[in-house]
Amino acid sequence: MSTERQVLSGTGATPRAGVGTVVWYDPETELPDLPADGVDEAAERERFEAARETAEAELERERERTAERVGEAEAAVFDAHVQFVNDPTIADAVEAAIDDGLPAPNAVHEAFADHIEQFEGMDGRMAERADDLRDVRDRLVRILTDGDRVDLAALPEGAVVLAERLTPSDTAQLNPERVAGFATATGGRTSHAAIFARSLALPAVVGVGDALLDVPDDADVLVDGDAGELVVNPTDEEREAARTEETAEVRPDPISTADGKAIEVAANVGQHAEVEPAVERGADGIGLYRTEFLFLDRESPPDEDEQFETIVEALDAFPEGRVVVRTLDVGGDKGVPYLDLPEEENPFLGERGIRRSLGPDADLFETQLRALLRAAAAGDGDLAVMFPLVATVEELAAALERVDEVAADLEAEGVDYARPELGVMIETPSAAFVADEFAERVDFLSIGTNDLAQYVMAAARENDRVADLHDPLHPGVLRAIHHTVQAGHEGDAWVGMCGEMAGDPEVTELLVGLGLDELSMSAVTIPDVKANVETTDTDAAADLAADARAADTRTKVLDRIHRS
């Protein structure tokens, strides 16, 4: 076995690190050979029906176990799997394949093929539906062939699970007390496996690609969920750093710096299932509630009442806090099949975010605003509504005008509503430069450092050739952040940060020094960031931030951070 150190890049699902020994996992069951003398069709139909009943019973048990270990919201994915098991279209296809002479296991495999292919190649939740279908298919085939199932709950201590993909039922079995982490070849940050990993605070890297398949069984690896890397044969220093990684205690109450400045620490939520883990990790509220998930994995957009009920649930989860809801942000790398997004040469610089809400998606925008204004009156917590990718004052004025029009309509209809706080997501250089103009018109600004760094540095982090340039610690980005904070405060707007930078405990003091009022992040790092805020002195933090802004290179910024 080679002992050469190798780094494989993917997407960090959980900002945690773990070291251990590779255990490969392949849930797919081998199909039996086709019988030469045909099949007894009636018998094969009975086998299929029995397998469906067994699968449904398994799923009910796994749902209960997942609800207990991971959370009720996450366990709901198994309800969808039960629906697939009982889907009449799929059942008809299986029986048709049996009538064509296939044994039940082979018929199941064939019947699912078209449905899986339909969702393969799509983005986000639509691609995950293909994984859900594979999960159900493999379960039925395993039951029909009396195949053994690998007990992932009984893996040896220190195991790192590698797999082409992990299903929700696979991930829910992993015990963080024994498993050091996992990595998958496919999947993204919003995949079920990634969501479960964050709920379990389990180190995980997803979407590593085909290079993962070459990592041998029993290899020593480091799962760095913070950097989004799987390191094969890590150095002694890397192993020690991962083993001694400390986690802070959960602080459920609001916190302040050592000298008394209140800093709100909130959670970024990309699925409704992440609300409960955010509460459990001590979030003061939600700093970024991405509404895109409401529009994915379905054939048509959600109606007003469905959006209203979902937002009210989020508000009720934080009765003493604030929930910042971002209006629909599609385009760029975020597609929704039924919205017929245009083919663009550079979609990141094209029709996305508020540009679509004020253009082709105006009807969806109006429906969403109606739901939000109604929820602001009905929910326990305080609602704030944020507009994405606003680049000009004219766009903001048009969005605010739409809010006024919707409020007037609700008033005329006698519908209860309230006007929430309104704000702008600062993601482009133009938005940072005119933040003072925005601040005069809204209640808050929230800095999205992922896109802001991309546009300031003209470098996409997904592009390996220029990813190093995508750096929120570059002095240029830090100066844009500082300018935004100063402009916001001068306009009496509070200023938050909801990009991934906010969840890096190493830069908490820097961000406090830059003057941010709120930091929003993945729920996993909330305890660490809260702990760092409580030990930060604002004067010392301001000195650090001033030095960082004055630096001319990222290296000097890092040196200054490490000296503090």
C-alpha positions as CSV (number, residue, x, y, z in Angstrom):
1,M,0.0,0.0,0.0
2,S,1.4,3.4,-1.0
3,T,2.2,5.8,1.9
4,E,2.3,8.9,-0.3
5,R,0.2,11.8,1.0
6,Q,-2.6,12.6,-1.4
7,V,-5.3,15.3,-1.1
8,L,-8.7,14.8,-2.8
9,S,-11.0,17.8,-3.0
10,G,-14.7,17.8,-2.6
11,T,-17.4,19.7,-0.7
12,G,-17.2,19.9,3.1
13,A,-20.5,18.9,4.5
14,T,-19.6,19.5,8.2
15,P,-16.8,21.8,9.5
16,R,-15.3,19.0,11.5
17,A,-12.2,16.9,11.1
18,G,-11.6,13.2,11.8
19,V,-8.9,10.6,11.1
20,G,-9.3,6.9,10.8
21,T,-9.1,3.8,8.6
22,V,-11.0,3.4,5.3
23,V,-14.0,1.0,5.2
24,W,-15.5,0.8,1.8
25,Y,-19.3,0.5,1.6
26,D,-21.3,-0.7,-1.4
27,P,-25.0,-1.3,-0.8
28,E,-25.9,-2.6,-4.3
29,T,-26.9,-6.3,-4.4
30,E,-25.9,-8.4,-7.4
31,L,-28.8,-9.5,-9.5
32,P,-29.4,-13.2,-10.1
33,D,-28.9,-14.9,-13.5
34,L,-32.0,-15.1,-15.7
35,P,-33.6,-18.6,-15.6
36,A,-33.4,-20.5,-18.8
37,D,-36.9,-21.9,-18.6
38,G,-38.8,-18.6,-17.8
39,V,-40.6,-17.6,-14.6
40,D,-43.8,-18.4,-12.7
41,E,-45.4,-15.0,-13.2
42,A,-47.9,-15.4,-10.4
43,A,-45.2,-16.5,-7.9
44,E,-43.0,-13.6,-8.9
45,R,-45.8,-11.2,-8.4
46,E,-46.4,-12.6,-4.9
47,R,-42.7,-12.3,-4.1
48,F,-42.8,-8.7,-5.2
49,E,-45.8,-7.9,-3.0
50,A,-44.2,-9.6,0.0
51,A,-41.0,-7.6,-0.6
52,R,-43.0,-4.4,-0.7
53,E,-44.5,-5.2,2.7
54,T,-41.1,-6.1,4.2
55,A,-39.6,-2.9,2.8
56,E,-42.4,-0.8,4.2
57,A,-41.9,-2.4,7.7
58,E,-38.1,-1.8,7.5
59,L,-38.7,1.9,6.5
60,E,-41.1,2.4,9.4
61,R,-38.4,1.1,11.9
62,E,-35.7,3.2,10.3
63,R,-37.9,6.2,10.4
64,E,-38.4,5.8,14.2
65,R,-34.7,5.2,14.8
66,T,-33.7,8.2,12.7
67,A,-36.3,10.5,14.4
68,E,-34.7,9.4,17.8
69,R,-31.1,9.8,16.7
70,V,-31.1,12.6,14.1
71,G,-34.4,14.4,14.3
72,E,-38.1,14.2,13.4
73,A,-37.7,16.5,10.4
74,E,-34.8,14.5,8.9
75,A,-36.7,11.2,9.5
76,A,-39.4,12.5,7.1
77,V,-37.3,11.4,4.2
78,F,-38.4,7.9,4.9
79,D,-42.0,8.9,4.3
80,A,-41.0,9.7,0.7
81,H,-39.4,6.3,0.4
82,V,-42.6,4.5,1.6
83,Q,-44.4,6.4,-1.2
84,F,-41.9,5.2,-3.7
85,V,-42.4,1.6,-2.5
86,N,-46.1,2.0,-3.0
87,D,-46.0,4.0,-6.2
88,P,-48.6,2.4,-8.5
89,T,-46.7,3.5,-11.6
90,I,-43.5,1.8,-10.5
91,A,-45.5,-1.3,-9.4
92,D,-47.2,-1.5,-12.8
93,A,-43.8,-1.3,-14.5
94,V,-42.4,-4.1,-12.2
95,E,-45.4,-6.4,-13.0
96,A,-45.1,-5.6,-16.7
97,A,-41.4,-6.7,-16.6
98,I,-42.4,-9.9,-14.7
99,D,-45.0,-10.6,-17.5
100,D,-42.1,-10.2,-20.0
101,G,-40.3,-13.1,-18.2
102,L,-38.0,-11.4,-15.7
103,P,-37.7,-12.7,-12.1
104,A,-38.9,-10.2,-9.5
105,P,-35.4,-8.8,-8.5
106,N,-34.5,-8.1,-12.2
107,A,-38.0,-6.7,-12.8
108,V,-37.6,-4.3,-10.0
109,H,-34.1,-3.2,-11.3
110,E,-35.5,-2.6,-14.7
111,A,-38.7,-0.8,-13.5
112,F,-36.7,1.8,-11.6
113,A,-34.2,2.5,-14.4
114,D,-36.3,5.0,-16.3
115,H,-37.3,6.9,-13.2
116,I,-33.8,7.1,-12.0
117,E,-32.5,8.2,-15.4
118,Q,-35.1,11.0,-15.4
119,F,-33.5,12.7,-12.4
120,E,-29.9,11.9,-13.1
121,G,-27.9,14.8,-14.4
122,M,-30.2,17.3,-12.7
123,D,-29.0,19.7,-10.0
124,G,-29.7,19.8,-6.3
125,R,-32.8,18.1,-4.9
126,M,-33.8,16.8,-8.2
127,A,-30.6,14.8,-8.4
128,E,-31.2,13.6,-4.9
129,R,-34.5,12.1,-6.0
130,A,-32.4,9.7,-8.2
131,D,-30.5,8.7,-5.0
132,D,-33.8,8.1,-3.1
133,L,-35.1,5.9,-5.9
134,R,-31.8,3.9,-6.0
135,D,-32.1,3.5,-2.2
136,V,-35.6,2.0,-2.6
137,R,-34.6,-0.1,-5.6
138,D,-31.6,-1.6,-3.8
139,R,-33.7,-2.3,-0.7
140,L,-36.3,-4.2,-2.7
141,V,-33.7,-6.2,-4.6
142,R,-31.8,-7.0,-1.4
143,I,-35.0,-8.3,0.2
144,L,-35.9,-10.3,-2.9
145,T,-32.5,-11.9,-3.1
146,D,-32.2,-12.5,0.7
147,G,-29.1,-10.4,0.5
148,D,-27.2,-9.4,3.7
149,R,-27.1,-5.8,4.7
150,V,-23.9,-4.3,6.1
151,D,-24.5,-3.1,9.6
152,L,-23.0,0.4,9.5
153,A,-23.9,0.9,13.2
154,A,-21.4,-1.9,14.1
155,L,-18.3,-0.6,12.2
156,P,-15.0,-0.7,14.1
157,E,-14.0,2.3,16.1
158,G,-12.2,4.9,14.0
159,A,-13.6,3.8,10.7
160,V,-13.9,6.3,7.9
161,V,-16.7,5.2,5.5
162,L,-16.0,5.7,1.8
163,A,-18.8,5.1,-0.7
164,E,-19.9,6.2,-4.1
165,R,-23.0,7.5,-2.4
166,L,-24.7,7.1,1.0
167,T,-28.5,7.0,1.3
168,P,-30.4,8.6,4.3
169,S,-30.8,5.1,5.8
170,D,-27.1,4.5,5.5
171,T,-26.1,7.8,7.0
172,A,-28.6,7.5,9.9
173,Q,-26.9,4.3,11.0
174,L,-23.5,5.9,11.5
175,N,-22.6,6.3,15.1
176,P,-20.4,9.5,15.7
177,E,-19.1,7.9,18.8
178,R,-17.4,5.2,16.7
179,V,-17.1,6.5,13.1
180,A,-14.5,9.1,12.4
181,G,-16.3,10.4,9.3
182,F,-17.3,9.6,5.8
183,A,-16.6,10.7,2.2
184,T,-18.7,10.1,-0.9
185,A,-17.9,10.4,-4.6
186,T,-21.2,12.1,-5.4
187,G,-23.5,14.5,-3.6
188,G,-23.5,18.1,-2.5
189,R,-24.0,20.2,0.6
190,T,-27.8,19.9,0.4
191,S,-27.8,16.1,-0.1
192,H,-29.5,14.0,2.5
193,A,-26.2,12.5,3.6
194,A,-24.7,16.0,4.1
195,I,-27.7,17.2,6.1
196,F,-27.6,14.1,8.3
197,A,-23.9,14.6,8.8
198,R,-24.4,18.1,10.0
199,S,-27.2,17.0,12.3
200,L,-24.9,14.3,13.8
201,A,-21.8,16.7,13.8
202,L,-20.0,14.0,11.8
203,P,-17.0,15.0,9.7
204,A,-17.9,14.5,6.1
205,V,-16.8,15.5,2.6
206,V,-19.1,14.8,-0.4
207,G,-18.8,15.1,-4.1
208,V,-15.1,14.0,-4.2
209,G,-15.6,12.5,-7.7
210,D,-14.2,9.4,-9.3
211,A,-10.7,9.9,-7.7
212,L,-12.3,8.6,-4.4
213,L,-12.8,5.2,-6.0
214,D,-9.0,4.7,-6.1
215,V,-8.6,5.1,-2.3
216,P,-7.9,1.5,-1.0
217,D,-9.6,-0.2,1.8
218,D,-7.7,0.1,5.1
219,A,-5.9,3.3,4.0
220,D,-5.3,5.9,6.7
221,V,-7.2,9.1,5.9
222,L,-8.2,12.5,7.3
223,V,-11.7,13.8,6.6
224,D,-11.4,17.6,6.7
225,G,-15.0,18.8,6.4
226,D,-13.8,22.4,7.0
227,A,-11.5,22.5,3.9
228,G,-13.6,20.0,1.9
229,E,-10.7,17.6,1.5
230,L,-10.0,13.9,2.0
231,V,-6.3,13.5,2.8
232,V,-4.9,10.1,2.2
233,N,-1.9,9.2,4.5
234,P,-2.0,12.5,6.4
235,T,1.0,13.8,8.2
236,D,1.5,13.3,12.0
237,E,0.8,17.0,12.6
238,E,-2.5,16.7,10.6
239,R,-3.6,13.6,12.6
240,E,-2.8,15.3,15.9
241,A,-4.7,18.4,15.0
242,A,-7.8,16.4,14.0
243,R,-7.7,14.3,17.2
244,T,-7.3,17.3,19.5
245,E,-10.1,19.3,17.8
246,E,-12.1,20.8,20.6
247,T,-15.8,21.7,20.5
248,A,-17.4,24.2,22.7
249,E,-20.5,23.8,24.9
250,V,-23.8,24.8,23.5
251,R,-24.9,28.3,24.7
252,P,-28.6,28.6,24.2
253,D,-28.9,32.3,25.4
254,P,-27.8,35.4,23.5
255,I,-24.1,36.3,24.1
256,S,-21.9,39.4,24.1
257,T,-18.2,40.1,23.8
258,A,-16.0,40.2,26.9
259,D,-16.6,44.0,27.2
260,G,-20.4,43.7,26.6
261,K,-21.1,44.3,22.9
262,A,-24.1,42.0,21.9
263,I,-23.4,39.9,18.8
264,E,-26.2,37.8,17.4
265,V,-25.1,34.4,16.3
266,A,-27.6,32.8,13.9
267,A,-27.9,29.7,11.7
268,N,-28.0,29.4,7.9
269,V,-30.8,27.0,6.9
270,G,-31.0,25.4,3.5
271,Q,-33.6,22.8,4.3
272,H,-36.5,23.1,6.8
273,A,-35.0,20.0,8.4
274,E,-32.1,22.1,9.6
275,V,-34.3,24.4,11.8
276,E,-34.4,22.0,14.7
277,P,-30.6,21.3,14.8
278,A,-30.1,25.1,14.7
279,V,-32.2,25.4,17.9
280,E,-30.3,22.5,19.5
281,R,-26.9,24.2,18.7
282,G,-27.9,27.4,20.5
283,A,-28.7,29.6,17.5
284,D,-30.2,33.0,18.4
285,G,-32.2,32.9,15.2
286,I,-31.9,32.2,11.5
287,G,-29.6,34.6,9.6
288,L,-30.3,33.0,6.2
289,Y,-33.3,31.0,5.4
290,R,-32.9,29.8,1.8
291,T,-36.4,29.4,0.3
292,E,-35.2,27.6,-2.8
293,F,-35.8,24.2,-1.2
294,L,-39.5,24.9,-1.2
295,F,-39.4,25.1,-5.0
296,L,-37.2,22.0,-5.7
297,D,-38.1,18.4,-6.0
298,R,-41.6,19.0,-7.3
299,E,-43.4,19.6,-10.5
300,S,-44.8,23.0,-9.8
301,P,-44.1,25.9,-7.4
302,P,-45.5,25.9,-3.8
303,D,-48.7,28.0,-3.3
304,E,-49.1,30.9,-0.9
305,D,-50.5,28.8,2.0
306,E,-47.7,26.2,1.8
307,Q,-45.0,28.9,2.0
308,F,-46.9,30.7,4.7
309,E,-47.1,27.6,6.9
310,T,-43.4,26.7,6.4
311,I,-42.2,30.2,7.4
312,V,-44.5,30.4,10.4
313,E,-43.0,27.1,11.6
314,A,-39.5,28.6,11.3
315,L,-40.7,31.7,13.2
316,D,-42.3,29.6,16.0
317,A,-39.0,27.8,16.4
318,F,-37.4,31.1,17.5
319,P,-40.0,32.9,19.5
320,E,-37.4,35.3,21.0
321,G,-35.3,35.6,17.9
322,R,-35.2,36.8,14.3
323,V,-35.6,34.8,11.1
324,V,-34.1,36.3,8.0
325,V,-35.8,34.8,4.9
326,R,-34.2,35.3,1.5
327,T,-36.6,35.6,-1.3
328,L,-36.3,33.1,-4.2
329,D,-32.7,33.0,-5.4
330,V,-32.5,30.9,-8.6
331,G,-30.3,31.2,-11.7
332,G,-26.5,30.8,-11.7
333,D,-25.9,27.3,-10.5
334,K,-29.4,26.9,-9.0
335,G,-31.9,25.6,-11.4
336,V,-35.6,24.7,-11.1
337,P,-36.8,22.6,-14.1
338,Y,-40.3,24.0,-14.3
339,L,-39.1,27.6,-14.3
340,D,-37.6,27.3,-17.7
341,L,-34.4,29.2,-16.9
342,P,-32.6,30.5,-19.9
343,E,-29.3,29.0,-21.3
344,E,-26.8,31.8,-20.6
345,E,-23.1,32.0,-21.6
346,N,-22.2,33.1,-18.0
347,P,-25.2,32.4,-15.8
348,F,-23.4,33.8,-12.7
349,L,-23.5,37.2,-14.4
350,G,-26.9,36.7,-15.9
351,E,-30.5,36.5,-14.9
352,R,-30.6,35.4,-11.3
353,G,-31.7,36.4,-7.9
354,I,-33.8,39.6,-7.7
355,R,-33.4,40.0,-11.5
356,R,-35.7,37.1,-12.0
357,S,-38.1,38.2,-9.2
358,L,-38.6,41.5,-10.9
359,G,-38.7,39.9,-14.4
360,P,-39.9,36.5,-15.5
361,D,-40.7,35.3,-12.0
362,A,-42.8,38.3,-10.9
363,D,-45.8,36.2,-10.2
364,L,-43.8,33.9,-8.0
365,F,-42.3,36.9,-6.2
366,E,-45.8,38.4,-5.5
367,T,-47.0,35.0,-4.1
368,Q,-44.0,34.7,-1.9
369,L,-44.3,38.3,-0.6
370,R,-48.0,37.6,0.3
371,A,-47.0,34.5,2.2
372,L,-44.2,36.3,4.0
373,L,-46.2,39.4,5.0
374,R,-48.9,37.1,6.4
375,A,-46.3,35.0,8.2
376,A,-44.9,38.1,9.8
377,A,-48.2,38.7,11.5
378,A,-48.8,35.0,12.5
379,G,-45.4,33.7,13.7
380,D,-43.9,34.0,17.1
381,G,-40.5,35.2,16.1
382,D,-39.5,38.4,14.2
383,L,-39.4,38.1,10.4
384,A,-36.9,39.8,8.2
385,V,-37.0,39.6,4.4
386,M,-33.9,39.8,2.4
387,F,-33.5,40.4,-1.4
388,P,-30.7,38.5,-3.2
389,L,-28.2,39.9,-5.7
390,V,-29.4,43.4,-5.7
391,A,-26.9,45.5,-7.6
392,T,-28.6,48.8,-8.1
393,V,-30.8,51.3,-6.2
394,E,-33.4,50.9,-8.9
395,E,-33.7,47.2,-8.3
396,L,-34.1,47.8,-4.6
397,A,-36.7,50.5,-5.2
398,A,-38.7,48.2,-7.4
399,A,-38.6,45.3,-4.9
400,L,-39.7,47.7,-2.1
401,E,-42.5,48.9,-4.3
402,R,-43.7,45.4,-4.8
403,V,-43.8,44.9,-1.0
404,D,-45.9,48.1,-0.7
405,E,-48.3,46.8,-3.4
406,V,-48.7,43.4,-1.8
407,A,-49.3,45.0,1.6
408,A,-52.0,47.2,0.0
409,D,-53.6,44.2,-1.6
410,L,-53.7,42.3,1.7
411,E,-55.1,45.4,3.5
412,A,-57.9,45.7,0.9
413,E,-58.7,42.0,1.3
414,G,-58.9,42.2,5.0
415,V,-56.1,39.7,5.5
416,D,-53.9,39.9,8.6
417,Y,-50.3,40.9,7.7
418,A,-47.4,42.8,9.2
419,R,-44.5,44.6,7.5
420,P,-41.3,42.7,8.3
421,E,-37.8,44.1,8.5
422,L,-36.5,44.5,4.9
423,G,-32.9,44.1,3.8
424,V,-30.4,43.5,1.0
425,M,-27.9,40.7,0.6
426,I,-24.6,42.3,-0.3
427,E,-23.0,40.0,-2.9
428,T,-21.5,42.2,-5.6
429,P,-18.9,45.0,-5.6
430,S,-21.6,47.5,-6.8
431,A,-23.8,46.6,-3.8
432,A,-20.8,47.2,-1.4
433,F,-20.0,50.5,-3.1
434,V,-23.6,51.8,-2.8
435,A,-24.3,50.2,0.6
436,D,-25.0,53.7,2.0
437,E,-27.8,54.2,-0.5
438,F,-29.3,50.8,0.4
439,A,-29.0,51.4,4.1
440,E,-31.1,54.6,3.8
441,R,-33.9,52.5,2.3
442,V,-33.8,49.2,4.4
443,D,-33.5,47.9,7.9
444,F,-30.4,45.7,7.4
445,L,-27.7,44.5,5.1
446,S,-26.3,40.9,5.2
447,I,-23.0,40.2,3.5
448,G,-22.8,37.0,1.5
449,T,-19.1,36.4,1.4
450,N,-19.2,33.4,-0.9
451,D,-20.5,35.4,-3.9
452,L,-18.9,38.7,-2.8
453,A,-15.4,37.1,-2.9
454,Q,-16.2,35.5,-6.2
455,Y,-17.2,38.8,-7.8
456,V,-14.5,41.0,-6.1
457,M,-11.8,38.5,-7.1
458,A,-13.4,37.5,-10.4
459,A,-12.7,33.8,-9.4
460,A,-15.1,31.0,-8.9
461,R,-14.2,28.7,-6.0
462,E,-15.5,25.7,-8.1
463,N,-12.8,26.3,-10.7
464,D,-9.6,24.5,-9.5
465,R,-7.4,26.7,-11.7
466,V,-8.4,29.9,-9.8
467,A,-9.9,28.6,-6.6
468,D,-7.0,30.0,-4.6
469,L,-8.0,33.5,-5.6
470,H,-11.5,33.0,-4.2
471,D,-10.5,34.2,-0.8
472,P,-12.6,36.2,1.7
473,L,-9.4,37.0,3.6
474,H,-7.9,38.9,0.7
475,P,-7.5,42.6,1.7
476,G,-9.7,43.6,-1.2
477,V,-12.6,41.6,0.2
478,L,-12.0,42.7,3.8
479,R,-12.1,46.4,2.7
480,A,-15.4,45.7,0.8
481,I,-16.8,44.2,4.0
482,H,-15.6,47.1,6.2
483,H,-17.0,49.6,3.8
484,T,-20.4,47.9,3.8
485,V,-20.5,47.8,7.6
486,Q,-19.5,51.4,8.0
487,A,-22.1,52.5,5.3
488,G,-24.8,50.4,7.0
489,H,-24.2,51.8,10.4
490,E,-24.2,55.3,9.1
491,G,-27.6,54.6,7.6
492,D,-28.9,53.1,10.8
493,A,-29.1,49.6,9.3
494,W,-27.7,46.6,11.2
495,V,-25.2,44.6,9.3
496,G,-24.8,40.8,9.4
497,M,-22.7,38.2,7.5
498,C,-24.2,35.0,6.2
499,G,-21.4,33.7,4.0
500,E,-19.3,30.7,5.1
501,M,-16.6,33.0,6.4
502,A,-19.0,33.8,9.4
503,G,-18.8,30.2,10.6
504,D,-15.0,30.1,10.7
505,P,-14.1,30.3,14.4
506,E,-10.5,31.3,13.5
507,V,-11.8,34.7,12.2
508,T,-14.5,35.5,14.8
509,E,-12.3,38.2,16.4
510,L,-11.6,39.7,13.0
511,L,-15.3,39.9,12.1
512,V,-16.2,41.4,15.4
513,G,-13.4,44.0,14.8
514,L,-14.9,44.8,11.4
515,G,-18.1,45.8,13.2
516,L,-20.6,43.1,12.3
517,D,-23.7,43.0,14.4
518,E,-24.7,39.4,13.5
519,L,-22.9,36.3,12.3
520,S,-24.9,33.5,10.6
521,M,-23.4,30.1,9.8
522,S,-23.9,26.3,9.6
523,A,-25.4,25.3,13.0
524,V,-22.5,22.9,13.7
525,T,-20.0,25.8,14.4
526,I,-22.4,28.0,16.4
527,P,-21.1,26.8,19.8
528,D,-17.4,27.5,18.8
529,V,-18.2,30.9,17.4
530,K,-20.3,31.9,20.4
531,A,-17.4,30.8,22.7
532,N,-15.0,33.0,20.7
533,V,-17.3,36.0,20.8
534,E,-17.5,35.8,24.6
535,T,-13.7,36.0,24.9
536,T,-13.2,38.8,22.3
537,D,-12.4,42.4,23.4
538,T,-13.8,44.8,20.9
539,D,-11.0,47.3,21.1
540,A,-8.4,44.6,20.4
541,A,-10.6,43.2,17.7
542,A,-10.8,46.6,16.1
543,D,-7.0,46.9,16.1
544,L,-6.8,43.5,14.4
545,A,-9.3,44.4,11.8
546,A,-7.5,47.7,11.0
547,D,-4.2,45.9,10.6
548,A,-5.9,43.3,8.4
549,R,-7.4,45.9,6.1
550,A,-4.1,47.7,5.8
551,A,-2.3,44.6,4.8
552,D,-1.4,44.2,1.1
553,T,-1.4,40.4,1.0
554,R,-3.5,37.5,2.4
555,T,-0.3,36.1,4.0
556,K,0.1,39.3,6.1
557,V,-3.6,39.1,7.1
558,L,-3.2,35.5,8.3
559,D,0.0,36.4,10.1
560,R,-1.8,39.2,12.0
561,I,-4.7,36.9,12.8
562,H,-2.4,34.2,14.2
563,R,-0.5,36.8,16.3
564,S,-3.7,37.9,18.0
